[in-house]
Amino acid sequence: MATVMSNFCTLSNWDSAPWNRVSFRTVREILPTVEVWRGARPVSHLIENKQELGSLKFTGSEGETTIDAFLASSFTDGFLILHRGKRVFERYQDGMTERCLHLSQSVAKSLVGALTGVLVGEGLVDVDQHITHYLRELSDTAYRGATVRHLLDMTSGVAFNEDYTDPNSDIVKVDVASGWKPRPATGEWPHSIFDVIKSLKTLTCPHGEAYSYRSIETDVLAFVLEKAAGMRLAPLLSDRIWSRIGAEESANFTVDPSGCAVADGGFSATLRDYARFGQMILDGGFAMGNQIVPESWIADTRRADHLKFHHPYTIVTPNGGYRNQFWSEDVSQPTLLCRGVFGQMIFIAPQYEMVGVKLSSWPDFVSPKRTMTALAAMHAIGRALA
């Protein structure tokens, strides 16, 4: 495995600024990956209907600005707006091109959530079934008694420290287990993602009581899907979704040392193909003349329970929620969000007939101010188009 992208970018710092401005679109040069094949079906041609939106003014978290100024100042690599299925605005910056695959971080979770909907529709997965029905190996972990629904909504009570800056947190252990970071010379460190899952023994609250963001839930969910379908995640996602939405390019997942796809954030694809995925969700799971994800699953995804949603998640989305691995921006509205650290976003807004995609390489893992400004930009564009 290549661990050095250049004389200055290493496995220890590749996802940090300033190296992430290049590394997020050159992941295959840094980490082992597995293809998510686009298949042999025709490409969905996104007809261009260009709109002059760069000078559009809006108010972000730091005052009035324009779309052009926002894109120039927010570490944007790619930005695309679809309106009624047509490309109305598209921008590439800092070396990003139409064919570059860009790491999506936790946007990957929403792809896994949509894939779950497909398998539920096929009768292969029951959301009310216990996780241990599919993964008996987890019977002696904190996931005992939790259901697939708890994974989908991140409402299991499993203790999991998601602090990206804590060198001993559970999410850092996932990074090491995924091969995203070097193994420390001292201490006990997991060798695979499944090792991390098996190490989780503690509950912080009863299953189903409250939402708490745990990336590992998506990895557990992916193992459930693999067991139910009898296929690894990458070919499964290719077969059920990626090869059916008219994607231009094959995508990929990074894989851990055991060969398992990093479901919680290791997915890379092109800007336009992320938009195609978003358009499929906007169209009720329909694409290329076929129902890909059950329409009932998309409708259910918009039924997040705000009562289980709390601080700090309400900073960005005060009336938000989380359902089926998607964020609800406001539970009283139909907008769905796919979000990832370092500024990745797919904005899916039926009220505007619009899909917006922003691929970024922020210097910070998370930034409520930047996220709120990005959402304000999306809404300003949506209102202008509508």
Secondary structure, 3 states (H helix, E strand, C coil): CCCECCCCCECCCCCCCCCHHHHCCCHHHCCCEEEECCCCCCCCCCCECCCCCCCCEEEECCEEEEHHHHHHHCCEEEEEEEECCEEEEEEECCCCCCCCCEECCCHHHHHHHHHHHHHHHCCCCCCCCEHHHHCHHHCCCCCCCCEHHHHHHCCCCECCCCCCCCCCCHHHHHHHHHCCCCCCCCCCCCCCHHHHHHCCCCECCCCCCCCCCCCHHHHHHHHHHHHHHCCCHHHHHHHHHHCCCCCCCCEEEEECCCCCECCCCCEEECHHHHHHHHHHHHCCCEECCEECCCHHHHHHHCCCCHHHCCCCHHHCCCCCEEECCEEECCCCCCCEEEEECCCEEEEEEHHHCEEEEEEECCCCCCCHHHHHHHHHHHHHHHHHHC
